[in-house]
Amino acid sequence: MIRLDESLTQIALTAIETTVRLGKWDDLCDQIARMLEIRALVVMAYDLRHHRSPLLHCSEELRRPEAFDILDRVRKGEVPEENAGYTAIGRTNAGYILSEREVYRVGPNHPLPRNPHRERVLKLLDARSRYAMRLNDVGPFLDCAISIEGGDTDVSRLSGYNTFLTGVLSKTMEASRIIATLSVTYNRMLTLFDGLAFAAAFCDRKGNILHANRTFIDMARDRDSIVMETNVLAGTTAGRTQAMHKAIQAALSPAASPKAVAFALDRRSGKVPLIGYAAPVKETEFGGATVVLLVLLDPQSGTQVPATGLAAFGVLSPAELQVSELLVRGLSTVEIAEHRDTSEETTRGQVKASLTKLSCRSRLDMVRLALSTQSPIANAVDPSLHHRGNSREAAPDRG
C-alpha cells in the first residue's frame, strides 16, 4: 500500500497545476524521475495509426541539446523500430508495467532484437533498460509513461507506484490535451474576431471593455466618435457616451425593444454617422445576460460596407450596383458622377432607380440594406471600383 508521503503529495499538487499550466510538465516529470531514482521519464500521447507523438514530455536528462534529435524523431514518427513496442503497450491494461523482453517476447537468456533508437537512448543516459506503462484505456491516443532505468533487473522502479502514477498522469494528460485544443480554438476565434468587417467589442454593464477587435481599437484611436481610455468605453461627447451606455443597459433588459438597442453616433469629422447595435451574449444559470456585444458599423468605409450583397437581389444593373457601392460609402451625387466620369443628371437618375428597385425610401435605408447583406468577414473590395478619386476623403452627401 502506498503511503502518501511528502514527495507524492508534491507530485499530486504539481499535476493539478499542470492541467492549467502546460509549462509545468517539465517540473512534474522531474519530480517523478527523482522520486523513482531513474535516469529519465517520458510521458507521451502516441498516435498508433500514424506512429507519431503529438504530445511528449520528459524529465531534464532528455531535455539536453544532445537529446533533441532523438525526441524530435519520436514526435515526427521517424522511429519505425519502435512501432511494435507501442502496439504491444496498446494491448495492455492501464497501469500494467511492460518490460522490453515482454514487448519482443524474448526470454531472459536471449538478446533483444537490434533497435538503433533504443541503443541511442540508453547510451546517452548511461542506462540499462526501459519499461512502459499504459495510462489510459480509451481514446484515440495511447497515453503511456516510459521509465528509462540504470538497473538491469526485470523489476521496474515504477512497481509499487503504478496505481498512483496511472491515476495522476492519465488525468493530467487528458486535461492537457483538452487545454491545448481549447487554446488553439480560442486563438482561431480571436483571429476570426479580428477579421470581422466591423468594429466589435465585448463589454460589461458598466461599459468596461472585456475584449475588442482590431477594427474597434483603430476606431477608438481615431477619436472621431468613440474613445477607449483604460478599457472603458466612452464617446467623444457626453451625448455619444450616453447613447452607447443606454443601448448597453437596454440589451441587458429582457424586455428590450429593437429600437432601444440600436443607435447612431455622429462624428466630429462630419462623416456619415456610425451605426451601433448592442446584443446580450452571455446567459447565466440564474437569469439575465451579464455581457454585451457592442457592434459599430461605418457606412462610409468601403472595406466595411460593400454593396456586393445587393447584387443577390438581381434587380440592379451593373451601373446601378456600382453607383450603390459608392453611395453606401457616403459619396455625394456629385462625387459619384466625378468618380465614374458621368453627368450628375445620369448619376441622379441611377441613384433614384436603385432606391426604387430596392424598395428603399432613402440613402440611409440603402446603407442599412447593404449592411444586412454584407459578409461578416472582411474581404477585398471590388478592384473595379478603385480608380481615380478613391484616395480622397469621402464627404457625406449634402443633398
ROFINU-486741 format. One record per residue: residue number from 1; x, y, z of N, C-alpha, C in turn. Coordinates in steps of 0.1 Angstrom, whole numbers. Example, Ala and Ser with C-alpha at 12.3 -4.5 7.8 and 13.67 -1.06 7.14 Angstrom:
! ROFINU-486741
[1, [132, -57, 78], [123, -45, 78], [132, -33, 78]] [2, [128, -22, 71], [137, -11, 71], [129, 0, 79]] 
This chain:
! ROFINU-486741
[1, [8, -12, 0], [0, 0, 0], [9, 12, 0]] [2, [5, 22, -8], [13, 34, -9], [10, 44, 2]] [3, [21, 48, 8], [19, 58, 19], [21, 72, 12]] [4, [11, 81, 14], [12, 94, 7], [22, 103, 14]] [5, [35, 101, 11], [45, 109, 18], [46, 123, 11]] [6, [56, 130, 15], [57, 144, 10], [59, 145, -5]] [7, [68, 136, -10], [71, 136, -25], [58, 133, -33]] [8, [50, 124, -29], [38, 120, -36], [28, 132, -35]] [9, [27, 138, -24], [18, 150, -22], [22, 161, -32]] [10, [36, 163, -33], [41, 174, -41], [38, 171, -56]] [11, [39, 158, -60], [37, 154, -73], [22, 156, -77]] [12, [13, 152, -67], [-1, 154, -70], [-5, 169, -71]] [13, [2, 178, -63], [-1, 192, -64], [4, 198, -77]] [14, [16, 193, -81], [22, 198, -94], [13, 193, -106]] [15, [8, 181, -105], [-1, 176, -116], [-13, 185, -117]] [16, [-19, 189, -106], [-31, 197, -106], [-27, 211, -113]] [17, [-16, 216, -110], [-11, 229, -116], [-9, 227, -131]] [18, [-4, 215, -135], [0, 213, -148], [-12, 212, -158]] [19, [-24, 209, -152], [-36, 208, -160], [-40, 222, -166]] [20, [-36, 233, -160], [-39, 246, -165], [-26, 254, -169]] [21, [-15, 249, -165], [-2, 255, -169], [7, 244, -176]] [22, [6, 243, -189], [12, 232, -196], [28, 233, -194]] [23, [33, 244, -191], [47, 246, -189], [52, 239, -177]] [24, [43, 234, -168], [47, 227, -156], [50, 212, -158]] [25, [48, 208, -170], [51, 193, -173], [65, 190, -170]] [26, [74, 199, -173], [89, 196, -170], [91, 193, -155]] [27, [85, 202, -147], [86, 200, -132], [80, 187, -128]] [28, [69, 183, -134], [62, 171, -130], [70, 159, -133]] [29, [76, 159, -145], [84, 147, -149], [97, 147, -141]] [30, [103, 158, -138], [115, 159, -130], [112, 153, -116]] [31, [101, 157, -110], [98, 152, -96], [96, 137, -96]] [32, [89, 132, -106], [86, 117, -106], [100, 110, -109]] [33, [108, 115, -118], [121, 108, -120], [130, 108, -108]] [34, [130, 119, -100], [137, 119, -88], [132, 110, -77]] [35, [119, 109, -76], [113, 100, -66], [116, 86, -69]] [36, [115, 82, -82], [117, 68, -86], [132, 65, -87]] [37, [141, 75, -87], [155, 74, -89], [159, 66, -102]] [38, [153, 72, -113], [156, 66, -126], [163, 76, -134]] [39, [168, 71, -146], [176, 80, -154], [168, 91, -161]] [40, [156, 87, -165], [147, 97, -172], [133, 91, -173]] [41, [124, 100, -174], [109, 97, -176], [104, 104, -188]] [42, [96, 96, -196], [89, 102, -208], [74, 99, -206]] [43, [66, 110, -207], [52, 108, -207], [47, 113, -221]] [44, [39, 105, -228], [36, 108, -241], [22, 103, -245]] [45, [17, 110, -256], [5, 105, -262], [9, 100, -276]] [46, [7, 88, -279], [12, 82, -291], [0, 78, -300]] [47, [2, 83, -313], [-8, 80, -323], [-5, 67, -330]] [48, [-13, 56, -326], [-10, 43, -331], [-12, 42, -346]] [49, [-20, 50, -352], [-23, 50, -366], [-12, 56, -374]] [50, [-7, 68, -370], [3, 75, -378], [17, 73, -372]] [51, [18, 66, -361], [31, 63, -355], [39, 76, -352]] [52, [33, 85, -345], [40, 97, -341], [34, 102, -327]] [53, [41, 111, -321], [37, 115, -308], [34, 130, -308]] [54, [21, 135, -309], [18, 149, -309], [21, 156, -295]] [55, [20, 148, -284], [23, 154, -271], [34, 145, -265]] [56, [45, 151, -261], [56, 144, -255], [63, 153, -244]] [57, [64, 148, -232], [70, 155, -221], [81, 146, -215]] [58, [91, 152, -209], [102, 144, -204], [109, 151, -193]] [59, [117, 143, -185], [125, 149, -174], [138, 155, -180]] [60, [145, 162, -171], [156, 171, -175], [167, 164, -183]] [61, [170, 151, -181], [181, 144, -188], [178, 143, -203]] [62, [165, 143, -206], [162, 142, -221], [159, 156, -227]] [63, [160, 166, -219], [158, 180, -224], [172, 186, -227]] [64, [182, 179, -226], [195, 184, -230], [196, 185, -245]] [65, [205, 194, -251], [206, 195, -265], [209, 182, -272]] [66, [217, 173, -266], [221, 161, -272], [209, 152, -275]] [67, [198, 154, -267], [187, 145, -269], [176, 151, -278]] [68, [178, 163, -283], [168, 170, -291], [164, 161, -303]] [69, [174, 157, -311], [171, 149, -323], [164, 136, -320]] [70, [167, 130, -309], [161, 117, -305], [146, 119, -303]] [71, [142, 129, -295], [128, 132, -292], [121, 138, -305]] [72, [128, 145, -313], [122, 151, -324], [118, 140, -334]] [73, [126, 130, -335], [122, 119, -344], [110, 111, -339]] [74, [109, 110, -326], [97, 103, -320], [85, 111, -322]] [75, [86, 124, -321], [74, 133, -323], [69, 132, -338]] [76, [79, 131, -347], [75, 131, -361], [72, 117, -366]] [77, [74, 107, -358], [72, 93, -362], [82, 87, -371]] [78, [95, 91, -368], [106, 86, -377], [114, 75, -370]] [79, [108, 68, -361], [115, 56, -355], [106, 44, -357]] [80, [106, 38, -369], [98, 26, -372], [101, 14, -363]] [81, [114, 14, -358], [118, 2, -350], [111, 2, -336]] [82, [104, 13, -333], [96, 14, -320], [82, 10, -322]] [83, [77, 9, -334], [62, 7, -336], [57, -6, -330]] [84, [65, -16, -330], [60, -29, -324], [58, -27, -309]] [85, [67, -20, -303], [67, -18, -289], [54, -10, -285]] [86, [50, 0, -292], [38, 8, -289], [26, 0, -291]] [87, [26, -9, -302], [15, -17, -304], [13, -27, -293]] [88, [24, -32, -287], [23, -41, -276], [18, -34, -263]] [89, [22, -22, -261], [17, -14, -250], [2, -12, -251]] [90, [-2, -9, -264], [-16, -7, -266], [-25, -19, -263]] [91, [-20, -31, -262], [-28, -43, -259], [-29, -45, -244]] [92, [-22, -38, -236], [-22, -40, -222], [-33, -31, -215]] [93, [-35, -34, -202], [-45, -25, -195], [-37, -14, -188]] [94, [-45, -3, -185], [-39, 8, -179], [-33, 4, -165]] [95, [-20, 9, -163], [-13, 6, -151], [-4, -6, -151]] [96, [-5, -14, -162], [3, -26, -164], [17, -21, -168]] [97, [28, -26, -161], [42, -23, -165], [47, -34, -174]] [98, [52, -29, -185], [57, -38, -196], [72, -37, -198]] [99, [79, -48, -197], [93, -47, -199], [96, -49, -214]] [100, [108, -46, -219], [111, -48, -233], [112, -63, -237]] [101, [115, -71, -228], [115, -85, -231], [101, -90, -233]] [102, [91, -85, -226], [77, -88, -228], [73, -83, -242]] [103, [77, -71, -245], [73, -65, -258], [78, -74, -269]] [104, [90, -78, -269], [95, -86, -280], [95, -101, -278]] [105, [89, -105, -266], [87, -119, -263], [100, -127, -263]] [106, [110, -121, -256], [123, -127, -256], [126, -131, -242]] [107, [131, -143, -240], [134, -149, -227], [146, -142, -221]] [108, [149, -145, -208], [160, -138, -201], [174, -142, -206]] [109, [175, -153, -213], [188, -158, -218], [190, -155, -232]] [110, [182, -147, -238], [183, -143, -252], [184, -128, -254]] [111, [192, -124, -263], [194, -109, -265], [182, -103, -272]] [112, [180, -90, -269], [169, -83, -275], [172, -80, -290]] [113, [162, -79, -299], [164, -75, -313], [171, -62, -314]] [114, [179, -60, -324], [186, -48, -326], [176, -36, -328]] [115, [179, -25, -321], [170, -14, -321], [178, -1, -320]] [116, [182, 5, -331], [191, 17, -331], [186, 28, -322]] [117, [173, 31, -322], [167, 41, -313], [170, 38, -299]] [118, [167, 26, -295], [169, 21, -281], [183, 23, -277]] [119, [192, 19, -286], [206, 19, -283], [211, 34, -281]] [120, [206, 43, -289], [210, 57, -287], [205, 63, -274]] [121, [193, 59, -270], [187, 65, -258], [195, 59, -246]] [122, [197, 46, -245], [204, 40, -234], [219, 45, -233]] [123, [225, 47, -244], [239, 52, -244], [240, 66, -239]] [124, [231, 74, -244], [230, 88, -240], [228, 90, -225]] [125, [220, 81, -219], [216, 83, -205], [224, 73, -196]] [126, [233, 65, -202], [241, 55, -194], [231, 46, -187]] [127, [221, 42, -194], [210, 34, -188], [211, 19, -193]] [128, [203, 10, -187], [204, -4, -190], [191, -9, -195]] [129, [180, -3, -192], [167, -9, -195], [156, 2, -196]] [130, [145, -2, -203], [133, 7, -204], [121, -1, -200]] [131, [111, 6, -194], [99, 0, -191], [88, 9, -195]] [132, [76, 4, -199], [65, 12, -203], [53, 9, -195]] [133, [44, 19, -193], [32, 17, -186], [21, 25, -193]] [134, [11, 18, -196], [-1, 24, -203], [-9, 32, -192]] [135, [-13, 44, -196], [-20, 53, -187], [-35, 53, -189]] [136, [-40, 51, -201], [-54, 53, -204], [-60, 40, -211]] [137, [-72, 38, -209], [-79, 26, -215], [-87, 30, -228]] [138, [-90, 42, -229], [-99, 47, -241], [-93, 59, -247]] [139, [-98, 63, -259], [-93, 75, -265], [-85, 72, -278]] [140, [-84, 82, -287], [-77, 79, -300], [-62, 78, -298]] [141, [-56, 83, -287], [-42, 82, -284], [-39, 72, -273]] [142, [-27, 66, -275], [-21, 58, -265], [-13, 66, -255]] [143, [-18, 69, -244], [-10, 77, -234], [-2, 67, -226]] [144, [11, 69, -225], [20, 60, -218], [31, 67, -211]] [145, [37, 61, -201], [49, 66, -194], [60, 56, -197]] [146, [72, 61, -201], [84, 53, -203], [94, 56, -193]] [147, [98, 46, -185], [108, 47, -175], [121, 42, -180]] [148, [132, 50, -180], [145, 46, -185], [154, 45, -173]] [149, [158, 33, -170], [164, 30, -157], [179, 25, -159]] [150, [186, 26, -148], [200, 22, -148], [202, 8, -144]] [151, [192, 2, -137], [194, -12, -132], [192, -22, -144]] [152, [196, -34, -141], [195, -45, -151], [186, -56, -146]] [153, [176, -53, -138], [167, -63, -133], [154, -63, -141]] [154, [146, -73, -138], [133, -74, -145], [122, -66, -138]] [155, [125, -60, -127], [115, -52, -119], [117, -37, -121]] [156, [108, -30, -126], [109, -16, -128], [107, -8, -115]] [157, [113, 4, -115], [112, 13, -104], [97, 18, -103]] [158, [90, 16, -114], [76, 20, -114], [67, 11, -105]] [159, [72, -1, -102], [64, -10, -94], [62, -4, -80]] [160, [49, -6, -76], [45, 0, -63], [40, 14, -64]] [161, [42, 20, -75], [37, 34, -77], [28, 34, -89]] [162, [26, 23, -96], [19, 23, -109], [4, 28, -107]] [163, [-3, 24, -96], [-16, 28, -94], [-17, 43, -92]] [164, [-9, 48, -84], [-8, 63, -81], [-5, 71, -94]] [165, [6, 67, -101], [10, 74, -112], [1, 73, -124]] [166, [-6, 61, -125], [-15, 60, -136], [-27, 70, -134]] [167, [-32, 71, -122], [-43, 80, -120], [-39, 94, -122]] [168, [-27, 98, -116], [-23, 112, -117], [-20, 116, -132]] [169, [-11, 108, -138], [-7, 111, -152], [-18, 110, -162]] [170, [-27, 100, -161], [-37, 99, -171], [-46, 111, -171]] [171, [-50, 115, -159], [-59, 127, -158], [-52, 140, -163]] [172, [-39, 141, -160], [-32, 153, -164], [-30, 153, -179]] [173, [-27, 142, -185], [-26, 141, -199], [-39, 145, -206]] [174, [-50, 140, -202], [-63, 143, -208], [-66, 157, -206]] [175, [-64, 163, -194], [-66, 177, -192], [-57, 186, -201]] [176, [-45, 182, -202], [-35, 189, -211], [-40, 189, -225]] [177, [-45, 178, -230], [-50, 177, -244], [-62, 186, -246]] [178, [-71, 186, -236], [-82, 195, -237], [-78, 210, -237]] [179, [-69, 213, -228], [-65, 227, -227], [-58, 232, -240]] [180, [-49, 223, -245], [-42, 226, -257], [-52, 228, -269]] [181, [-62, 220, -270], [-72, 221, -280], [-80, 234, -279]] [182, [-84, 237, -266], [-91, 249, -264], [-83, 262, -267]] [183, [-70, 261, -264], [-61, 272, -267], [-60, 275, -282]] [184, [-59, 264, -290], [-58, 266, -304], [-71, 271, -309]] [185, [-83, 266, -304], [-96, 270, -308], [-98, 285, -305]] [186, [-94, 288, -292], [-95, 302, -288], [-88, 312, -296]] [187, [-75, 308, -300], [-67, 317, -308], [-73, 318, -322]] [188, [-79, 308, -327], [-85, 309, -340], [-98, 318, -340]] [189, [-105, 317, -329], [-117, 325, -327], [-113, 340, -326]] [190, [-102, 343, -319], [-97, 356, -318], [-93, 362, -332]] [191, [-86, 353, -340], [-82, 357, -353], [-95, 360, -362]] [192, [-105, 352, -360], [-117, 354, -367], [-124, 367, -363]] [193, [-124, 369, -350], [-130, 381, -344], [-123, 394, -349]] [194, [-110, 393, -350], [-102, 404, -355], [-105, 407, -370]] [195, [-109, 396, -377], [-111, 397, -391], [-125, 402, -395]] [196, [-134, 404, -385], [-147, 408, -388], [-147, 422, -395]] [197, [-156, 423, -404], [-157, 435, -412], [-163, 447, -406]] [198, [-164, 447, -393], [-170, 458, -385], [-163, 458, -371]] [199, [-165, 469, -364], [-159, 471, -351], [-168, 463, -341]] [200, [-162, 455, -332], [-170, 448, -323], [-162, 447, -310]] [201, [-169, 447, -299], [-163, 446, -285], [-173, 440, -275]] [202, [-167, 432, -267], [-175, 427, -255], [-173, 436, -243]] [203, [-184, 439, -237], [-183, 448, -225], [-193, 444, -215]] [204, [-190, 449, -202], [-200, 446, -192], [-210, 457, -191]] [205, [-219, 456, -181], [-230, 466, -180], [-225, 480, -177]] [206, [-213, 482, -172], [-207, 495, -169], [-199, 501, -181]] [207, [-198, 493, -192], [-191, 498, -203], [-176, 495, -203]] [208, [-172, 486, -194], [-158, 482, -193], [-156, 472, -205]] [209, [-146, 475, -213], [-143, 466, -225], [-136, 454, -220]] [210, [-141, 442, -223], [-135, 429, -219], [-126, 425, -231]] [211, [-130, 426, -243], [-122, 423, -254], [-127, 430, -267]] [212, [-119, 437, -274], [-123, 444, -286], [-115, 439, -298]] [213, [-121, 439, -310], [-113, 435, -322], [-105, 447, -327]] [214, [-97, 444, -337], [-87, 454, -342], [-94, 466, -348]] [215, [-105, 464, -355], [-113, 475, -361], [-118, 484, -350]] [216, [-123, 479, -339], [-129, 487, -328], [-118, 495, -322]] [217, [-106, 489, -320], [-95, 496, -314], [-90, 507, -323]] [218, [-89, 505, -336], [-85, 515, -345], [-95, 527, -346]] [219, [-108, 523, -345], [-118, 533, -345], [-117, 542, -332]] [220, [-114, 536, -321], [-113, 544, -309], [-100, 553, -309]] [221, [-90, 548, -316], [-77, 556, -317], [-80, 568, -325]] [222, [-88, 567, -335], [-91, 579, -344], [-98, 590, -336]] [223, [-105, 586, -325], [-112, 596, -316], [-122, 605, -324]] [224, [-128, 599, -335], [-137, 607, -343], [-151, 606, -336]] [225, [-154, 595, -330], [-167, 593, -323], [-166, 586, -310]] [226, [-157, 577, -309], [-156, 569, -296], [-141, 570, -292]] [227, [-139, 567, -279], [-126, 566, -273], [-126, 554, -263]] [228, [-115, 549, -260], [-114, 538, -251], [-102, 540, -242]] [229, [-105, 547, -231], [-94, 550, -221], [-94, 540, -210]] [230, [-82, 534, -208], [-80, 523, -198], [-92, 513, -199]] [231, [-95, 509, -211], [-105, 499, -214], [-119, 502, -209]] [232, [-122, 515, -208], [-135, 520, -205], [-141, 527, -218]] [233, [-153, 522, -222], [-159, 528, -234], [-165, 541, -231]] [234, [-163, 551, -241], [-168, 564, -239], [-169, 570, -253]] [235, [-178, 580, -255], [-179, 587, -267], [-170, 600, -266]] [236, [-168, 607, -277], [-160, 619, -277], [-168, 631, -271]] [237, [-181, 628, -270], [-190, 638, -263], [-199, 631, -253]] [238, [-205, 638, -244], [-213, 632, -234], [-225, 625, -240]] [239, [-231, 631, -251], [-242, 626, -258], [-239, 612, -264]] [240, [-227, 611, -270], [-223, 598, -276], [-221, 587, -266]] [241, [-215, 591, -255], [-213, 582, -244], [-227, 577, -239]] [242, [-236, 586, -237], [-249, 583, -232], [-257, 573, -241]] [243, [-255, 576, -255], [-262, 567, -264], [-257, 553, -264]] [244, [-244, 551, -262], [-239, 537, -262], [-243, 531, -249]] [245, [-241, 537, -237], [-245, 531, -225], [-260, 529, -223]] [246, [-268, 537, -229], [-282, 535, -229], [-286, 522, -237]] [247, [-279, 520, -248], [-281, 507, -256], [-276, 495, -248]] [248, [-265, 496, -241], [-260, 485, -234], [-269, 481, -223]] [249, [-275, 491, -216], [-284, 488, -205], [-297, 482, -211]] [250, [-301, 487, -222], [-313, 481, -229], [-311, 467, -233]] [251, [-299, 464, -238], [-296, 450, -242], [-297, 440, -230]] [252, [-294, 445, -218], [-294, 436, -206], [-308, 435, -201]] [253, [-317, 442, -206], [-331, 441, -201], [-338, 430, -210]] [254, [-345, 421, -203], [-352, 410, -211], [-363, 416, -220]] [255, [-368, 427, -217], [-379, 433, -225], [-375, 444, -234]] [256, [-362, 444, -238], [-356, 454, -246], [-363, 454, -260]] [257, [-366, 465, -266], [-371, 466, -279], [-360, 468, -289]] [258, [-362, 464, -302], [-351, 465, -312], [-346, 480, -313]] [259, [-355, 489, -312], [-351, 503, -313], [-342, 508, -301]] [260, [-344, 502, -290], [-337, 506, -278], [-322, 501, -278]] [261, [-319, 491, -286], [-305, 486, -286], [-298, 491, -298]] [262, [-304, 498, -307], [-298, 504, -318], [-296, 519, -316]] [263, [-285, 524, -322], [-282, 538, -320], [-273, 543, -332]] [264, [-272, 556, -333], [-264, 563, -343], [-254, 572, -336]] [265, [-242, 573, -340], [-232, 582, -334], [-227, 592, -345]] [266, [-230, 604, -343], [-225, 614, -352], [-210, 615, -350]] [267, [-203, 621, -359], [-188, 622, -358], [-183, 636, -360]] [268, [-172, 639, -353], [-166, 652, -354], [-162, 656, -368]] [269, [-158, 646, -375], [-153, 648, -389], [-164, 652, -399]] [270, [-176, 650, -395], [-187, 653, -403], [-191, 641, -413]] [271, [-184, 630, -411], [-187, 618, -420], [-201, 613, -416]] [272, [-205, 603, -424], [-218, 596, -421], [-217, 590, -407]] [273, [-228, 592, -399], [-227, 586, -386], [-225, 571, -385]] [274, [-219, 567, -374], [-217, 553, -372], [-231, 547, -368]] [275, [-233, 534, -372], [-245, 527, -368], [-241, 517, -357]] [276, [-248, 517, -346], [-244, 509, -335], [-255, 499, -331]] [277, [-251, 488, -325], [-261, 478, -320], [-255, 471, -308]] [278, [-263, 469, -298], [-259, 461, -286], [-267, 449, -285]] [279, [-260, 437, -282], [-267, 425, -281], [-262, 417, -269]] [280, [-271, 411, -260], [-267, 403, -249], [-261, 390, -255]] [281, [-249, 386, -249], [-243, 374, -254], [-239, 363, -244]] [282, [-241, 366, -231], [-238, 356, -221], [-249, 354, -211]] [283, [-255, 343, -211], [-266, 340, -202], [-260, 332, -190]] [284, [-265, 336, -178], [-261, 328, -166], [-272, 318, -162]] [285, [-268, 310, -153], [-278, 300, -148], [-289, 306, -140]] [286, [-287, 318, -136], [-297, 324, -127], [-305, 336, -133]] [287, [-304, 337, -146], [-312, 348, -151], [-306, 355, -163]] [288, [-305, 368, -163], [-302, 376, -174], [-288, 376, -179]] [289, [-286, 383, -190], [-272, 384, -195], [-263, 393, -187]] [290, [-250, 391, -187], [-241, 399, -180], [-231, 405, -189]] [291, [-230, 401, -201], [-220, 406, -211], [-228, 411, -223]] [292, [-223, 421, -229], [-230, 427, -242], [-219, 427, -253]] [293, [-224, 424, -265], [-216, 425, -277], [-220, 439, -283]] [294, [-211, 448, -284], [-213, 461, -290], [-207, 461, -304]] [295, [-216, 464, -314], [-211, 464, -328], [-213, 478, -333]] [296, [-202, 483, -340], [-203, 496, -346], [-199, 495, -361]] [297, [-208, 500, -369], [-207, 498, -384], [-204, 512, -390]] [298, [-194, 513, -399], [-191, 525, -405], [-195, 525, -420]] [299, [-207, 531, -423], [-212, 530, -436], [-203, 537, -447]] [300, [-193, 545, -442], [-185, 552, -452], [-172, 545, -455]] [301, [-170, 534, -449], [-157, 526, -451], [-160, 516, -462]] [302, [-153, 517, -473], [-155, 508, -484], [-152, 494, -481]] [303, [-142, 492, -472], [-138, 478, -468], [-148, 472, -458]] [304, [-157, 480, -452], [-166, 475, -442], [-180, 474, -448]] [305, [-184, 482, -457], [-198, 481, -462], [-198, 480, -477]] [306, [-194, 469, -483], [-196, 467, -497], [-210, 465, -501]] [307, [-214, 470, -513], [-228, 468, -517], [-229, 455, -525]] [308, [-219, 447, -525], [-220, 435, -534], [-231, 426, -530]] [309, [-235, 426, -517], [-246, 418, -512], [-259, 422, -519]] [310, [-260, 435, -523], [-272, 439, -530], [-274, 432, -544]] [311, [-263, 428, -549], [-264, 421, -562], [-273, 408, -562]] [312, [-273, 402, -550], [-281, 390, -548], [-296, 392, -551]] [313, [-301, 404, -550], [-315, 406, -553], [-318, 405, -567]] [314, [-308, 407, -576], [-309, 405, -590], [-317, 416, -597]] [315, [-318, 428, -591], [-327, 438, -597], [-319, 450, -602]] [316, [-306, 451, -598], [-298, 462, -602], [-289, 459, -614]] [317, [-288, 469, -623], [-279, 468, -634], [-265, 469, -629]] [318, [-254, 465, -637], [-241, 467, -633], [-237, 482, -629]] [319, [-243, 491, -637], [-240, 505, -634], [-247, 509, -621]] [320, [-259, 505, -619], [-266, 508, -606], [-259, 502, -594]] [321, [-254, 490, -596], [-247, 484, -585], [-235, 491, -581]] [322, [-227, 496, -591], [-215, 504, -589], [-219, 517, -582]] [323, [-230, 524, -586], [-234, 536, -580], [-238, 533, -566]] [324, [-245, 522, -563], [-249, 519, -549], [-237, 516, -541]] [325, [-226, 510, -546], [-214, 508, -538], [-208, 521, -534]] [326, [-208, 531, -542], [-202, 544, -539], [-211, 551, -529]] [327, [-224, 550, -531], [-234, 557, -523], [-233, 552, -509]] [328, [-232, 539, -506], [-232, 534, -492], [-219, 538, -486]] [329, [-209, 542, -493], [-196, 546, -487], [-198, 561, -483]] [330, [-208, 568, -487], [-210, 581, -482], [-207, 592, -493]] [331, [-204, 588, -505], [-201, 598, -515], [-214, 605, -519]] [332, [-213, 618, -523], [-224, 626, -527], [-227, 623, -542]] [333, [-238, 627, -547], [-241, 625, -561], [-231, 631, -570]] [334, [-226, 643, -567], [-215, 650, -574], [-203, 641, -574]] [335, [-199, 636, -563], [-187, 628, -562], [-188, 615, -569]] [336, [-200, 609, -569], [-202, 597, -576], [-201, 599, -591]] [337, [-206, 610, -596], [-206, 614, -610], [-191, 616, -614]] [338, [-184, 623, -606], [-170, 626, -609], [-162, 613, -609]] [339, [-165, 604, -599], [-157, 592, -598], [-159, 583, -610]] [340, [-172, 583, -616], [-175, 574, -627], [-174, 581, -640]] [341, [-170, 594, -641], [-170, 601, -653], [-183, 601, -660]] [342, [-194, 604, -653], [-207, 605, -659], [-213, 618, -654]] [343, [-224, 622, -660], [-230, 635, -657], [-238, 634, -643]] [344, [-240, 645, -637], [-248, 645, -624], [-262, 640, -627]] [345, [-268, 644, -638], [-281, 640, -641], [-283, 625, -643]] [346, [-273, 619, -650], [-273, 605, -652], [-272, 598, -638]] [347, [-262, 603, -630], [-260, 597, -617], [-272, 598, -608]] [348, [-279, 610, -608], [-290, 612, -600], [-301, 602, -604]] [349, [-303, 599, -617], [-313, 590, -622], [-310, 576, -618]] [350, [-297, 572, -618], [-293, 559, -614], [-295, 557, -599]] [351, [-292, 567, -591], [-294, 566, -576], [-309, 564, -574]] [352, [-318, 572, -580], [-332, 571, -578], [-337, 557, -583]] [353, [-332, 552, -594], [-336, 539, -599], [-332, 528, -589]] [354, [-320, 529, -584], [-315, 519, -574], [-324, 519, -562]] [355, [-327, 531, -557], [-335, 531, -545], [-349, 525, -547]] [356, [-355, 528, -559], [-368, 523, -562], [-368, 508, -563]] [357, [-358, 503, -570], [-357, 488, -573], [-355, 481, -559]] [358, [-348, 487, -550], [-346, 480, -537], [-356, 484, -527]] [359, [-366, 491, -530], [-377, 495, -521], [-371, 503, -509]] [360, [-361, 511, -512], [-355, 520, -502], [-361, 534, -503]] [361, [-365, 540, -492], [-371, 553, -493], [-360, 564, -492]] [362, [-348, 560, -487], [-337, 570, -486], [-324, 563, -487]] [363, [-313, 571, -488], [-300, 566, -488], [-296, 558, -476]] [364, [-301, 563, -464], [-299, 556, -452], [-305, 542, -452]] [365, [-317, 540, -458], [-323, 527, -460], [-314, 518, -468]] [366, [-307, 523, -479], [-298, 515, -487], [-286, 511, -479]] [367, [-281, 520, -471], [-269, 517, -462], [-273, 505, -453]] [368, [-285, 506, -447], [-289, 495, -438], [-290, 482, -445]] [369, [-296, 483, -457], [-298, 471, -465], [-284, 465, -469]] [370, [-275, 473, -472], [-261, 469, -476], [-254, 462, -464]] [371, [-256, 468, -452], [-250, 463, -440], [-256, 449, -437]] [372, [-269, 447, -439], [-275, 435, -436], [-272, 424, -445]] [373, [-267, 427, -457], [-264, 417, -467], [-249, 415, -469]] [374, [-240, 422, -462], [-226, 420, -464], [-221, 408, -456]] [375, [-209, 403, -461], [-203, 392, -454], [-197, 397, -441]] [376, [-198, 390, -430], [-193, 395, -417], [-177, 395, -417]] [377, [-171, 388, -426], [-156, 388, -426], [-151, 397, -436]] [378, [-141, 405, -433], [-135, 415, -441], [-129, 409, -454]] [379, [-133, 414, -466], [-128, 409, -478], [-123, 421, -486]] [380, [-116, 418, -497], [-111, 429, -505], [-122, 435, -513]] [381, [-122, 448, -515], [-132, 455, -522], [-130, 452, -537]] [382, [-141, 452, -545], [-140, 450, -559], [-130, 460, -565]] [383, [-119, 454, -571], [-109, 463, -577], [-114, 472, -588]] [384, [-125, 469, -594], [-130, 477, -605], [-135, 491, -600]] [385, [-138, 491, -587], [-142, 504, -581], [-131, 513, -577]] [386, [-118, 508, -578], [-107, 516, -573], [-100, 522, -586]] [387, [-104, 534, -589], [-96, 542, -599], [-95, 556, -594]] [388, [-94, 565, -602], [-91, 579, -598], [-101, 584, -588]] [389, [-96, 591, -578], [-105, 597, -569], [-108, 589, -556]] [390, [-103, 576, -556], [-107, 568, -544], [-98, 571, -533]] [391, [-87, 579, -534], [-79, 582, -523], [-83, 594, -516]] [392, [-93, 602, -521], [-98, 614, -515], [-106, 610, -503]] [393, [-107, 619, -493], [-116, 617, -482], [-130, 618, -486]] [394, [-138, 608, -485], [-152, 609, -489], [-160, 617, -480]] [395, [-168, 626, -485], [-176, 635, -477], [-191, 630, -477]] [396, [-198, 633, -467], [-212, 628, -467], [-220, 636, -477]] [397, [-231, 630, -482], [-240, 636, -491], [-247, 648, -485]] [398, [-247, 659, -492], [-253, 671, -486], [-267, 674, -492]] [399, [-270, 666, -503], [-283, 669, -509], [-289, 658, -516]] 
